[in-house]
């Protein structure tokens, strides 16, 4: 038997996050034009906790009178998302994430995966996951040694979270 190791793809440097204010025509087929018009906040997000999704799925217990074993069925799904990003109050051009993600703003957060680290443009076929959100309050992270100023913010999920989709041309 030959051991086959599937290729591993590094994640560091190959992710992007774009905030598209409002909505998109089809969340399962976001266009290159829609994502290019959004606010690319990738370099504001911190490596640790910058994009912090969590997920859980409830269990429906299925205990039958005729069996000593309890069975399970999949129940409701819960996904949450928080973001953490840097800010610079003295320079608006270095503060785009804070200005784009104001409390109450609605839009679509698009998380692109496995892009070349040097890629500056998005192209059809780029893989993404996306979720419609309403942004919660911006909370400044407490002062820490050897750290930069950061904001932590909850993104309230407002619709279906789609995964492993590809950008389209039109």
Phi and psi in radians as a Rosetta constraint file:
Dihedral C 1 N 2 CA 2 C 2 CIRCULARHARMONIC -1.708 0.35
Dihedral N 2 CA 2 C 2 N 3 CIRCULARHARMONIC 2.228 0.35
Dihedral C 2 N 3 CA 3 C 3 CIRCULARHARMONIC -1.376 0.35
Dihedral N 3 CA 3 C 3 N 4 CIRCULARHARMONIC 2.140 0.35
Dihedral C 3 N 4 CA 4 C 4 CIRCULARHARMONIC -1.928 0.35
Dihedral N 4 CA 4 C 4 N 5 CIRCULARHARMONIC 2.032 0.35
Dihedral C 4 N 5 CA 5 C 5 CIRCULARHARMONIC -1.688 0.35
Dihedral N 5 CA 5 C 5 N 6 CIRCULARHARMONIC 2.061 0.35
Dihedral C 5 N 6 CA 6 C 6 CIRCULARHARMONIC -1.139 0.35
Dihedral N 6 CA 6 C 6 N 7 CIRCULARHARMONIC 2.649 0.35
Dihedral C 6 N 7 CA 7 C 7 CIRCULARHARMONIC -1.102 0.35
Dihedral N 7 CA 7 C 7 N 8 CIRCULARHARMONIC 2.409 0.35
Dihedral C 7 N 8 CA 8 C 8 CIRCULARHARMONIC -1.751 0.35
Dihedral N 8 CA 8 C 8 N 9 CIRCULARHARMONIC 2.419 0.35
Dihedral C 8 N 9 CA 9 C 9 CIRCULARHARMONIC -1.934 0.35
Dihedral N 9 CA 9 C 9 N 10 CIRCULARHARMONIC 2.103 0.35
Dihedral C 9 N 10 CA 10 C 10 CIRCULARHARMONIC -1.069 0.35
Dihedral N 10 CA 10 C 10 N 11 CIRCULARHARMONIC 2.471 0.35
Dihedral C 10 N 11 CA 11 C 11 CIRCULARHARMONIC -1.688 0.35
Dihedral N 11 CA 11 C 11 N 12 CIRCULARHARMONIC -0.519 0.35
Dihedral C 11 N 12 CA 12 C 12 CIRCULARHARMONIC -1.121 0.35
Dihedral N 12 CA 12 C 12 N 13 CIRCULARHARMONIC 2.168 0.35
Dihedral C 12 N 13 CA 13 C 13 CIRCULARHARMONIC 1.478 0.35
Dihedral N 13 CA 13 C 13 N 14 CIRCULARHARMONIC -0.084 0.35
Dihedral C 13 N 14 CA 14 C 14 CIRCULARHARMONIC -1.906 0.35
Dihedral N 14 CA 14 C 14 N 15 CIRCULARHARMONIC 0.269 0.35
Dihedral C 14 N 15 CA 15 C 15 CIRCULARHARMONIC -2.024 0.35
Dihedral N 15 CA 15 C 15 N 16 CIRCULARHARMONIC 2.617 0.35
Dihedral C 15 N 16 CA 16 C 16 CIRCULARHARMONIC -2.419 0.35
Dihedral N 16 CA 16 C 16 N 17 CIRCULARHARMONIC 2.653 0.35
Dihedral C 16 N 17 CA 17 C 17 CIRCULARHARMONIC -2.292 0.35
Dihedral N 17 CA 17 C 17 N 18 CIRCULARHARMONIC 2.245 0.35
Dihedral C 17 N 18 CA 18 C 18 CIRCULARHARMONIC -2.174 0.35
Dihedral N 18 CA 18 C 18 N 19 CIRCULARHARMONIC 2.356 0.35
Dihedral C 18 N 19 CA 19 C 19 CIRCULARHARMONIC -1.780 0.35
Dihedral N 19 CA 19 C 19 N 20 CIRCULARHARMONIC 2.102 0.35
Dihedral C 19 N 20 CA 20 C 20 CIRCULARHARMONIC -1.841 0.35
Dihedral N 20 CA 20 C 20 N 21 CIRCULARHARMONIC 1.911 0.35
Dihedral C 20 N 21 CA 21 C 21 CIRCULARHARMONIC -1.092 0.35
Dihedral N 21 CA 21 C 21 N 22 CIRCULARHARMONIC 2.568 0.35
Dihedral C 21 N 22 CA 22 C 22 CIRCULARHARMONIC 1.366 0.35
Dihedral N 22 CA 22 C 22 N 23 CIRCULARHARMONIC -2.164 0.35
Dihedral C 22 N 23 CA 23 C 23 CIRCULARHARMONIC -2.435 0.35
Dihedral N 23 CA 23 C 23 N 24 CIRCULARHARMONIC 3.055 0.35
Dihedral C 23 N 24 CA 24 C 24 CIRCULARHARMONIC -2.084 0.35
Dihedral N 24 CA 24 C 24 N 25 CIRCULARHARMONIC 2.796 0.35
Dihedral C 24 N 25 CA 25 C 25 CIRCULARHARMONIC -1.109 0.35
Dihedral N 25 CA 25 C 25 N 26 CIRCULARHARMONIC -0.728 0.35
Dihedral C 25 N 26 CA 26 C 26 CIRCULARHARMONIC -2.609 0.35
Dihedral N 26 CA 26 C 26 N 27 CIRCULARHARMONIC 1.907 0.35
Dihedral C 26 N 27 CA 27 C 27 CIRCULARHARMONIC -1.102 0.35
Dihedral N 27 CA 27 C 27 N 28 CIRCULARHARMONIC -0.392 0.35
Dihedral C 27 N 28 CA 28 C 28 CIRCULARHARMONIC -1.520 0.35
Dihedral N 28 CA 28 C 28 N 29 CIRCULARHARMONIC -0.060 0.35
Dihedral C 28 N 29 CA 29 C 29 CIRCULARHARMONIC -2.605 0.35
Dihedral N 29 CA 29 C 29 N 30 CIRCULARHARMONIC 1.130 0.35
Dihedral C 29 N 30 CA 30 C 30 CIRCULARHARMONIC -1.186 0.35
Dihedral N 30 CA 30 C 30 N 31 CIRCULARHARMONIC 2.386 0.35
Dihedral C 30 N 31 CA 31 C 31 CIRCULARHARMONIC -1.527 0.35
Dihedral N 31 CA 31 C 31 N 32 CIRCULARHARMONIC 2.762 0.35
Dihedral C 31 N 32 CA 32 C 32 CIRCULARHARMONIC -1.040 0.35
Dihedral N 32 CA 32 C 32 N 33 CIRCULARHARMONIC -0.673 0.35
Dihedral C 32 N 33 CA 33 C 33 CIRCULARHARMONIC -1.130 0.35
Dihedral N 33 CA 33 C 33 N 34 CIRCULARHARMONIC -0.717 0.35
Dihedral C 33 N 34 CA 34 C 34 CIRCULARHARMONIC -1.121 0.35
Dihedral N 34 CA 34 C 34 N 35 CIRCULARHARMONIC -0.778 0.35
Dihedral C 34 N 35 CA 35 C 35 CIRCULARHARMONIC -1.273 0.35
Dihedral N 35 CA 35 C 35 N 36 CIRCULARHARMONIC -0.584 0.35
Dihedral C 35 N 36 CA 36 C 36 CIRCULARHARMONIC -1.175 0.35
Dihedral N 36 CA 36 C 36 N 37 CIRCULARHARMONIC -0.549 0.35
Dihedral C 36 N 37 CA 37 C 37 CIRCULARHARMONIC -1.347 0.35
Dihedral N 37 CA 37 C 37 N 38 CIRCULARHARMONIC -0.260 0.35
Dihedral C 37 N 38 CA 38 C 38 CIRCULARHARMONIC -1.329 0.35
Dihedral N 38 CA 38 C 38 N 39 CIRCULARHARMONIC 3.108 0.35
Dihedral C 38 N 39 CA 39 C 39 CIRCULARHARMONIC -1.671 0.35
Dihedral N 39 CA 39 C 39 N 40 CIRCULARHARMONIC 1.949 0.35
Dihedral C 39 N 40 CA 40 C 40 CIRCULARHARMONIC -1.354 0.35
Dihedral N 40 CA 40 C 40 N 41 CIRCULARHARMONIC 1.857 0.35
Dihedral C 40 N 41 CA 41 C 41 CIRCULARHARMONIC -1.816 0.35
Dihedral N 41 CA 41 C 41 N 42 CIRCULARHARMONIC 0.226 0.35
Dihedral C 41 N 42 CA 42 C 42 CIRCULARHARMONIC -0.916 0.35
Dihedral N 42 CA 42 C 42 N 43 CIRCULARHARMONIC -0.821 0.35
Dihedral C 42 N 43 CA 43 C 43 CIRCULARHARMONIC -1.414 0.35
Dihedral N 43 CA 43 C 43 N 44 CIRCULARHARMONIC -0.077 0.35
Dihedral C 43 N 44 CA 44 C 44 CIRCULARHARMONIC -1.513 0.35
Dihedral N 44 CA 44 C 44 N 45 CIRCULARHARMONIC -0.544 0.35
Dihedral C 44 N 45 CA 45 C 45 CIRCULARHARMONIC -1.163 0.35
Dihedral N 45 CA 45 C 45 N 46 CIRCULARHARMONIC 2.438 0.35
Dihedral C 45 N 46 CA 46 C 46 CIRCULARHARMONIC -1.433 0.35
Dihedral N 46 CA 46 C 46 N 47 CIRCULARHARMONIC 2.642 0.35
Dihedral C 46 N 47 CA 47 C 47 CIRCULARHARMONIC -1.091 0.35
Dihedral N 47 CA 47 C 47 N 48 CIRCULARHARMONIC -0.708 0.35
Dihedral C 47 N 48 CA 48 C 48 CIRCULARHARMONIC -1.675 0.35
Dihedral N 48 CA 48 C 48 N 49 CIRCULARHARMONIC 2.066 0.35
Dihedral C 48 N 49 CA 49 C 49 CIRCULARHARMONIC 1.244 0.35
Dihedral N 49 CA 49 C 49 N 50 CIRCULARHARMONIC 0.176 0.35
Dihedral C 49 N 50 CA 50 C 50 CIRCULARHARMONIC -1.151 0.35
Dihedral N 50 CA 50 C 50 N 51 CIRCULARHARMONIC -0.733 0.35
Dihedral C 50 N 51 CA 51 C 51 CIRCULARHARMONIC -2.189 0.35
Dihedral N 51 CA 51 C 51 N 52 CIRCULARHARMONIC 1.838 0.35
Dihedral C 51 N 52 CA 52 C 52 CIRCULARHARMONIC -2.174 0.35
Dihedral N 52 CA 52 C 52 N 53 CIRCULARHARMONIC 1.352 0.35
Dihedral C 52 N 53 CA 53 C 53 CIRCULARHARMONIC -1.442 0.35
Dihedral N 53 CA 53 C 53 N 54 CIRCULARHARMONIC 2.624 0.35
Dihedral C 53 N 54 CA 54 C 54 CIRCULARHARMONIC -2.356 0.35
Dihedral N 54 CA 54 C 54 N 55 CIRCULARHARMONIC 2.752 0.35
Dihedral C 54 N 55 CA 55 C 55 CIRCULARHARMONIC -2.570 0.35
Dihedral N 55 CA 55 C 55 N 56 CIRCULARHARMONIC 2.652 0.35
Dihedral C 55 N 56 CA 56 C 56 CIRCULARHARMONIC -2.658 0.35
Dihedral N 56 CA 56 C 56 N 57 CIRCULARHARMONIC 2.673 0.35
Dihedral C 56 N 57 CA 57 C 57 CIRCULARHARMONIC -2.334 0.35
Dihedral N 57 CA 57 C 57 N 58 CIRCULARHARMONIC 2.193 0.35
Dihedral C 57 N 58 CA 58 C 58 CIRCULARHARMONIC -1.208 0.35
Dihedral N 58 CA 58 C 58 N 59 CIRCULARHARMONIC 2.796 0.35
Dihedral C 58 N 59 CA 59 C 59 CIRCULARHARMONIC -1.936 0.35
Dihedral N 59 CA 59 C 59 N 60 CIRCULARHARMONIC 2.316 0.35
Dihedral C 59 N 60 CA 60 C 60 CIRCULARHARMONIC -1.710 0.35
Dihedral N 60 CA 60 C 60 N 61 CIRCULARHARMONIC 2.024 0.35
Dihedral C 60 N 61 CA 61 C 61 CIRCULARHARMONIC -1.319 0.35
Dihedral N 61 CA 61 C 61 N 62 CIRCULARHARMONIC 2.357 0.35
Dihedral C 61 N 62 CA 62 C 62 CIRCULARHARMONIC -2.208 0.35
Dihedral N 62 CA 62 C 62 N 63 CIRCULARHARMONIC 1.279 0.35
Dihedral C 62 N 63 CA 63 C 63 CIRCULARHARMONIC -1.518 0.35
Dihedral N 63 CA 63 C 63 N 64 CIRCULARHARMONIC 2.203 0.35
Dihedral C 63 N 64 CA 64 C 64 CIRCULARHARMONIC -1.879 0.35
Dihedral N 64 CA 64 C 64 N 65 CIRCULARHARMONIC 2.510 0.35
Dihedral C 64 N 65 CA 65 C 65 CIRCULARHARMONIC -1.047 0.35
Dihedral N 65 CA 65 C 65 N 66 CIRCULARHARMONIC -0.538 0.35
Dihedral C 65 N 66 CA 66 C 66 CIRCULARHARMONIC -1.543 0.35
Dihedral N 66 CA 66 C 66 N 67 CIRCULARHARMONIC 0.010 0.35
Dihedral C 66 N 67 CA 67 C 67 CIRCULARHARMONIC -2.313 0.35
Dihedral N 67 CA 67 C 67 N 68 CIRCULARHARMONIC 2.513 0.35
Dihedral C 67 N 68 CA 68 C 68 CIRCULARHARMONIC -1.466 0.35
Dihedral N 68 CA 68 C 68 N 69 CIRCULARHARMONIC -0.051 0.35
Dihedral C 68 N 69 CA 69 C 69 CIRCULARHARMONIC -1.885 0.35
Dihedral N 69 CA 69 C 69 N 70 CIRCULARHARMONIC 2.423 0.35
Dihedral C 69 N 70 CA 70 C 70 CIRCULARHARMONIC -1.578 0.35
Dihedral N 70 CA 70 C 70 N 71 CIRCULARHARMONIC 2.423 0.35
Dihedral C 70 N 71 CA 71 C 71 CIRCULARHARMONIC -1.865 0.35
Dihedral N 71 CA 71 C 71 N 72 CIRCULARHARMONIC 2.964 0.35
Dihedral C 71 N 72 CA 72 C 72 CIRCULARHARMONIC -2.299 0.35
Dihedral N 72 CA 72 C 72 N 73 CIRCULARHARMONIC 2.611 0.35
Dihedral C 72 N 73 CA 73 C 73 CIRCULARHARMONIC -2.211 0.35
Dihedral N 73 CA 73 C 73 N 74 CIRCULARHARMONIC 2.640 0.35
Dihedral C 73 N 74 CA 74 C 74 CIRCULARHARMONIC -1.240 0.35
Dihedral N 74 CA 74 C 74 N 75 CIRCULARHARMONIC 2.356 0.35
Dihedral C 74 N 75 CA 75 C 75 CIRCULARHARMONIC -1.858 0.35
Dihedral N 75 CA 75 C 75 N 76 CIRCULARHARMONIC -2.737 0.35
Dihedral C 75 N 76 CA 76 C 76 CIRCULARHARMONIC -1.144 0.35
Dihedral N 76 CA 76 C 76 N 77 CIRCULARHARMONIC 2.607 0.35
Dihedral C 76 N 77 CA 77 C 77 CIRCULARHARMONIC -1.784 0.35
Dihedral N 77 CA 77 C 77 N 78 CIRCULARHARMONIC 2.509 0.35
Dihedral C 77 N 78 CA 78 C 78 CIRCULARHARMONIC -2.274 0.35
Dihedral N 78 CA 78 C 78 N 79 CIRCULARHARMONIC 2.180 0.35
Dihedral C 78 N 79 CA 79 C 79 CIRCULARHARMONIC -2.122 0.35
Dihedral N 79 CA 79 C 79 N 80 CIRCULARHARMONIC 2.462 0.35
Dihedral C 79 N 80 CA 80 C 80 CIRCULARHARMONIC -2.286 0.35
Dihedral N 80 CA 80 C 80 N 81 CIRCULARHARMONIC 2.791 0.35
Dihedral C 80 N 81 CA 81 C 81 CIRCULARHARMONIC -2.572 0.35
Dihedral N 81 CA 81 C 81 N 82 CIRCULARHARMONIC 2.335 0.35
Dihedral C 81 N 82 CA 82 C 82 CIRCULARHARMONIC -2.251 0.35
Dihedral N 82 CA 82 C 82 N 83 CIRCULARHARMONIC 2.604 0.35
Dihedral C 82 N 83 CA 83 C 83 CIRCULARHARMONIC -2.163 0.35
Dihedral N 83 CA 83 C 83 N 84 CIRCULARHARMONIC 2.683 0.35
Dihedral C 83 N 84 CA 84 C 84 CIRCULARHARMONIC -2.386 0.35
Dihedral N 84 CA 84 C 84 N 85 CIRCULARHARMONIC 2.275 0.35
Dihedral C 84 N 85 CA 85 C 85 CIRCULARHARMONIC -2.572 0.35
Dihedral N 85 CA 85 C 85 N 86 CIRCULARHARMONIC 2.797 0.35
Dihedral C 85 N 86 CA 86 C 86 CIRCULARHARMONIC -1.427 0.35
Dihedral N 86 CA 86 C 86 N 87 CIRCULARHARMONIC 2.797 0.35
Dihedral C 86 N 87 CA 87 C 87 CIRCULARHARMONIC -2.541 0.35
Dihedral N 87 CA 87 C 87 N 88 CIRCULARHARMONIC 2.759 0.35
Dihedral C 87 N 88 CA 88 C 88 CIRCULARHARMONIC -2.515 0.35
Dihedral N 88 CA 88 C 88 N 89 CIRCULARHARMONIC 1.720 0.35
Dihedral C 88 N 89 CA 89 C 89 CIRCULARHARMONIC -1.149 0.35
Dihedral N 89 CA 89 C 89 N 90 CIRCULARHARMONIC -0.399 0.35
Dihedral C 89 N 90 CA 90 C 90 CIRCULARHARMONIC -1.476 0.35
Dihedral N 90 CA 90 C 90 N 91 CIRCULARHARMONIC -0.152 0.35
Dihedral C 90 N 91 CA 91 C 91 CIRCULARHARMONIC -2.515 0.35
Dihedral N 91 CA 91 C 91 N 92 CIRCULARHARMONIC 1.706 0.35
Dihedral C 91 N 92 CA 92 C 92 CIRCULARHARMONIC -0.957 0.35
Dihedral N 92 CA 92 C 92 N 93 CIRCULARHARMONIC -0.543 0.35
Dihedral C 92 N 93 CA 93 C 93 CIRCULARHARMONIC -1.287 0.35
Dihedral N 93 CA 93 C 93 N 94 CIRCULARHARMONIC -0.206 0.35
Dihedral C 93 N 94 CA 94 C 94 CIRCULARHARMONIC -1.881 0.35
Dihedral N 94 CA 94 C 94 N 95 CIRCULARHARMONIC 0.377 0.35
Dihedral C 94 N 95 CA 95 C 95 CIRCULARHARMONIC -2.413 0.35
Dihedral N 95 CA 95 C 95 N 96 CIRCULARHARMONIC 0.508 0.35
Dihedral C 95 N 96 CA 96 C 96 CIRCULARHARMONIC -1.171 0.35
Dihedral N 96 CA 96 C 96 N 97 CIRCULARHARMONIC -0.593 0.35
Dihedral C 96 N 97 CA 97 C 97 CIRCULARHARMONIC -1.138 0.35
Dihedral N 97 CA 97 C 97 N 98 CIRCULARHARMONIC -0.832 0.35
Dihedral C 97 N 98 CA 98 C 98 CIRCULARHARMONIC -1.059 0.35
Dihedral N 98 CA 98 C 98 N 99 CIRCULARHARMONIC -0.708 0.35
Dihedral C 98 N 99 CA 99 C 99 CIRCULARHARMONIC -1.268 0.35
Dihedral N 99 CA 99 C 99 N 100 CIRCULARHARMONIC -0.561 0.35
Dihedral C 99 N 100 CA 100 C 100 CIRCULARHARMONIC -1.384 0.35
Dihedral N 100 CA 100 C 100 N 101 CIRCULARHARMONIC -0.584 0.35
Dihedral C 100 N 101 CA 101 C 101 CIRCULARHARMONIC -1.759 0.35
Dihedral N 101 CA 101 C 101 N 102 CIRCULARHARMONIC 0.789 0.35
Dihedral C 101 N 102 CA 102 C 102 CIRCULARHARMONIC -1.138 0.35
Dihedral N 102 CA 102 C 102 N 103 CIRCULARHARMONIC 2.685 0.35
Dihedral C 102 N 103 CA 103 C 103 CIRCULARHARMONIC -1.008 0.35
Dihedral N 103 CA 103 C 103 N 104 CIRCULARHARMONIC 2.282 0.35
Dihedral C 103 N 104 CA 104 C 104 CIRCULARHARMONIC 1.605 0.35
Dihedral N 104 CA 104 C 104 N 105 CIRCULARHARMONIC -0.253 0.35
Dihedral C 104 N 105 CA 105 C 105 CIRCULARHARMONIC -1.189 0.35
Dihedral N 105 CA 105 C 105 N 106 CIRCULARHARMONIC 2.467 0.35
Dihedral C 105 N 106 CA 106 C 106 CIRCULARHARMONIC -1.955 0.35
Dihedral N 106 CA 106 C 106 N 107 CIRCULARHARMONIC 2.569 0.35
Dihedral C 106 N 107 CA 107 C 107 CIRCULARHARMONIC -3.124 0.35
Dihedral N 107 CA 107 C 107 N 108 CIRCULARHARMONIC -2.864 0.35
Dihedral C 107 N 108 CA 108 C 108 CIRCULARHARMONIC -2.105 0.35
Dihedral N 108 CA 108 C 108 N 109 CIRCULARHARMONIC 2.173 0.35
Dihedral C 108 N 109 CA 109 C 109 CIRCULARHARMONIC -1.615 0.35
Dihedral N 109 CA 109 C 109 N 110 CIRCULARHARMONIC 2.182 0.35
Dihedral C 109 N 110 CA 110 C 110 CIRCULARHARMONIC -2.014 0.35
Dihedral N 110 CA 110 C 110 N 111 CIRCULARHARMONIC 2.181 0.35
Dihedral C 110 N 111 CA 111 C 111 CIRCULARHARMONIC -1.919 0.35
Dihedral N 111 CA 111 C 111 N 112 CIRCULARHARMONIC 1.891 0.35
Dihedral C 111 N 112 CA 112 C 112 CIRCULARHARMONIC -1.625 0.35
Dihedral N 112 CA 112 C 112 N 113 CIRCULARHARMONIC 2.491 0.35
Dihedral C 112 N 113 CA 113 C 113 CIRCULARHARMONIC -2.219 0.35
Dihedral N 113 CA 113 C 113 N 114 CIRCULARHARMONIC 2.614 0.35
Dihedral C 113 N 114 CA 114 C 114 CIRCULARHARMONIC 1.015 0.35
Dihedral N 114 CA 114 C 114 N 115 CIRCULARHARMONIC 0.793 0.35
Dihedral C 114 N 115 CA 115 C 115 CIRCULARHARMONIC -1.636 0.35
Dihedral N 115 CA 115 C 115 N 116 CIRCULARHARMONIC 2.646 0.35
Dihedral C 115 N 116 CA 116 C 116 CIRCULARHARMONIC -1.073 0.35
Dihedral N 116 CA 116 C 116 N 117 CIRCULARHARMONIC 2.393 0.35
Dihedral C 116 N 117 CA 117 C 117 CIRCULARHARMONIC -0.988 0.35
Dihedral N 117 CA 117 C 117 N 118 CIRCULARHARMONIC -0.550 0.35
Dihedral C 117 N 118 CA 118 C 118 CIRCULARHARMONIC -1.585 0.35
Dihedral N 118 CA 118 C 118 N 119 CIRCULARHARMONIC -0.027 0.35
Dihedral C 118 N 119 CA 119 C 119 CIRCULARHARMONIC -1.135 0.35
Dihedral N 119 CA 119 C 119 N 120 CIRCULARHARMONIC 2.239 0.35
Dihedral C 119 N 120 CA 120 C 120 CIRCULARHARMONIC -1.885 0.35
Dihedral N 120 CA 120 C 120 N 121 CIRCULARHARMONIC -0.252 0.35
Dihedral C 120 N 121 CA 121 C 121 CIRCULARHARMONIC -2.169 0.35
Dihedral N 121 CA 121 C 121 N 122 CIRCULARHARMONIC 2.688 0.35
Dihedral C 121 N 122 CA 122 C 122 CIRCULARHARMONIC -1.658 0.35
Dihedral N 122 CA 122 C 122 N 123 CIRCULARHARMONIC 2.548 0.35
Dihedral C 122 N 123 CA 123 C 123 CIRCULARHARMONIC -2.328 0.35
Dihedral N 123 CA 123 C 123 N 124 CIRCULARHARMONIC 2.752 0.35
Dihedral C 123 N 124 CA 124 C 124 CIRCULARHARMONIC -0.980 0.35
Dihedral N 124 CA 124 C 124 N 125 CIRCULARHARMONIC 2.416 0.35
Dihedral C 124 N 125 CA 125 C 125 CIRCULARHARMONIC 1.707 0.35
Dihedral N 125 CA 125 C 125 N 126 CIRCULARHARMONIC -0.247 0.35
Dihedral C 125 N 126 CA 126 C 126 CIRCULARHARMONIC -1.121 0.35
Dihedral N 126 CA 126 C 126 N 127 CIRCULARHARMONIC 2.330 0.35
Dihedral C 126 N 127 CA 127 C 127 CIRCULARHARMONIC -1.455 0.35
Dihedral N 127 CA 127 C 127 N 128 CIRCULARHARMONIC 2.522 0.35
Dihedral C 127 N 128 CA 128 C 128 CIRCULARHARMONIC -2.608 0.35
Dihedral N 128 CA 128 C 128 N 129 CIRCULARHARMONIC 2.872 0.35
Dihedral C 128 N 129 CA 129 C 129 CIRCULARHARMONIC -2.196 0.35
Dihedral N 129 CA 129 C 129 N 130 CIRCULARHARMONIC 2.606 0.35
Dihedral C 129 N 130 CA 130 C 130 CIRCULARHARMONIC -2.536 0.35
Dihedral N 130 CA 130 C 130 N 131 CIRCULARHARMONIC 2.639 0.35
Dihedral C 130 N 131 CA 131 C 131 CIRCULARHARMONIC -2.596 0.35
Dihedral N 131 CA 131 C 131 N 132 CIRCULARHARMONIC 2.312 0.35
Dihedral C 131 N 132 CA 132 C 132 CIRCULARHARMONIC -1.326 0.35
Dihedral N 132 CA 132 C 132 N 133 CIRCULARHARMONIC 2.361 0.35
Dihedral C 132 N 133 CA 133 C 133 CIRCULARHARMONIC -2.411 0.35
Dihedral N 133 CA 133 C 133 N 134 CIRCULARHARMONIC 2.815 0.35
Dihedral C 133 N 134 CA 134 C 134 CIRCULARHARMONIC -2.115 0.35
Dihedral N 134 CA 134 C 134 N 135 CIRCULARHARMONIC 2.207 0.35
Dihedral C 134 N 135 CA 135 C 135 CIRCULARHARMONIC -1.377 0.35
Dihedral N 135 CA 135 C 135 N 136 CIRCULARHARMONIC 2.394 0.35
Dihedral C 135 N 136 CA 136 C 136 CIRCULARHARMONIC -1.502 0.35
Dihedral N 136 CA 136 C 136 N 137 CIRCULARHARMONIC -2.896 0.35
Dihedral C 136 N 137 CA 137 C 137 CIRCULARHARMONIC -1.228 0.35
Dihedral N 137 CA 137 C 137 N 138 CIRCULARHARMONIC 2.586 0.35
Dihedral C 137 N 138 CA 138 C 138 CIRCULARHARMONIC -1.557 0.35
Dihedral N 138 CA 138 C 138 N 139 CIRCULARHARMONIC 2.157 0.35
Dihedral C 138 N 139 CA 139 C 139 CIRCULARHARMONIC -2.060 0.35
Dihedral N 139 CA 139 C 139 N 140 CIRCULARHARMONIC 2.122 0.35
Dihedral C 139 N 140 CA 140 C 140 CIRCULARHARMONIC -1.247 0.35
Dihedral N 140 CA 140 C 140 N 141 CIRCULARHARMONIC 2.272 0.35
Dihedral C 140 N 141 CA 141 C 141 CIRCULARHARMONIC -1.260 0.35
Dihedral N 141 CA 141 C 141 N 142 CIRCULARHARMONIC 2.463 0.35
Dihedral C 141 N 142 CA 142 C 142 CIRCULARHARMONIC -1.019 0.35
Dihedral N 142 CA 142 C 142 N 143 CIRCULARHARMONIC 2.690 0.35
Dihedral C 142 N 143 CA 143 C 143 CIRCULARHARMONIC -1.074 0.35
Dihedral N 143 CA 143 C 143 N 144 CIRCULARHARMONIC 2.389 0.35
Dihedral C 143 N 144 CA 144 C 144 CIRCULARHARMONIC -2.338 0.35
Dihedral N 144 CA 144 C 144 N 145 CIRCULARHARMONIC 2.693 0.35
Dihedral C 144 N 145 CA 145 C 145 CIRCULARHARMONIC -1.127 0.35
Dihedral N 145 CA 145 C 145 N 146 CIRCULARHARMONIC 2.466 0.35
Dihedral C 145 N 146 CA 146 C 146 CIRCULARHARMONIC 0.930 0.35
Dihedral N 146 CA 146 C 146 N 147 CIRCULARHARMONIC 0.821 0.35
Dihedral C 146 N 147 CA 147 C 147 CIRCULARHARMONIC -2.413 0.35
Dihedral N 147 CA 147 C 147 N 148 CIRCULARHARMONIC 2.823 0.35
Dihedral C 147 N 148 CA 148 C 148 CIRCULARHARMONIC -1.785 0.35
Dihedral N 148 CA 148 C 148 N 149 CIRCULARHARMONIC 2.823 0.35
Dihedral C 148 N 149 CA 149 C 149 CIRCULARHARMONIC -1.132 0.35
Dihedral N 149 CA 149 C 149 N 150 CIRCULARHARMONIC 2.333 0.35
Dihedral C 149 N 150 CA 150 C 150 CIRCULARHARMONIC -2.428 0.35
Dihedral N 150 CA 150 C 150 N 151 CIRCULARHARMONIC 2.736 0.35
Dihedral C 150 N 151 CA 151 C 151 CIRCULARHARMONIC -2.063 0.35
Dihedral N 151 CA 151 C 151 N 152 CIRCULARHARMONIC 2.423 0.35
Dihedral C 151 N 152 CA 152 C 152 CIRCULARHARMONIC -1.964 0.35
Dihedral N 152 CA 152 C 152 N 153 CIRCULARHARMONIC 2.429 0.35
Dihedral C 152 N 153 CA 153 C 153 CIRCULARHARMONIC -2.657 0.35
Dihedral N 153 CA 153 C 153 N 154 CIRCULARHARMONIC 2.354 0.35
Dihedral C 153 N 154 CA 154 C 154 CIRCULARHARMONIC -1.486 0.35
Dihedral N 154 CA 154 C 154 N 155 CIRCULARHARMONIC 2.432 0.35
Dihedral C 154 N 155 CA 155 C 155 CIRCULARHARMONIC -1.880 0.35
Dihedral N 155 CA 155 C 155 N 156 CIRCULARHARMONIC 2.027 0.35
Dihedral C 155 N 156 CA 156 C 156 CIRCULARHARMONIC -1.427 0.35
Dihedral N 156 CA 156 C 156 N 157 CIRCULARHARMONIC 2.127 0.35
Dihedral C 156 N 157 CA 157 C 157 CIRCULARHARMONIC -1.232 0.35
Dihedral N 157 CA 157 C 157 N 158 CIRCULARHARMONIC 2.203 0.35
Dihedral C 157 N 158 CA 158 C 158 CIRCULARHARMONIC -2.008 0.35
Dihedral N 158 CA 158 C 158 N 159 CIRCULARHARMONIC -0.021 0.35
Dihedral C 158 N 159 CA 159 C 159 CIRCULARHARMONIC -2.954 0.35
Dihedral N 159 CA 159 C 159 N 160 CIRCULARHARMONIC -2.987 0.35
Dihedral C 159 N 160 CA 160 C 160 CIRCULARHARMONIC -1.126 0.35
Dihedral N 160 CA 160 C 160 N 161 CIRCULARHARMONIC 2.353 0.35
Dihedral C 160 N 161 CA 161 C 161 CIRCULARHARMONIC -1.576 0.35
Dihedral N 161 CA 161 C 161 N 162 CIRCULARHARMONIC 2.078 0.35
Dihedral C 161 N 162 CA 162 C 162 CIRCULARHARMONIC -1.844 0.35
Dihedral N 162 CA 162 C 162 N 163 CIRCULARHARMONIC 2.535 0.35
Dihedral C 162 N 163 CA 163 C 163 CIRCULARHARMONIC -2.293 0.35
Dihedral N 163 CA 163 C 163 N 164 CIRCULARHARMONIC 2.675 0.35
Dihedral C 163 N 164 CA 164 C 164 CIRCULARHARMONIC 1.003 0.35
Dihedral N 164 CA 164 C 164 N 165 CIRCULARHARMONIC 0.837 0.35
Dihedral C 164 N 165 CA 165 C 165 CIRCULARHARMONIC -1.826 0.35
Dihedral N 165 CA 165 C 165 N 166 CIRCULARHARMONIC 2.881 0.35
Dihedral C 165 N 166 CA 166 C 166 CIRCULARHARMONIC -2.093 0.35
Dihedral N 166 CA 166 C 166 N 167 CIRCULARHARMONIC 2.432 0.35
Dihedral C 166 N 167 CA 167 C 167 CIRCULARHARMONIC -1.061 0.35
Dihedral N 167 CA 167 C 167 N 168 CIRCULARHARMONIC 2.550 0.35
Dihedral C 167 N 168 CA 168 C 168 CIRCULARHARMONIC -2.058 0.35
Dihedral N 168 CA 168 C 168 N 169 CIRCULARHARMONIC 2.852 0.35
Dihedral C 168 N 169 CA 169 C 169 CIRCULARHARMONIC -1.326 0.35
Dihedral N 169 CA 169 C 169 N 170 CIRCULARHARMONIC -0.694 0.35
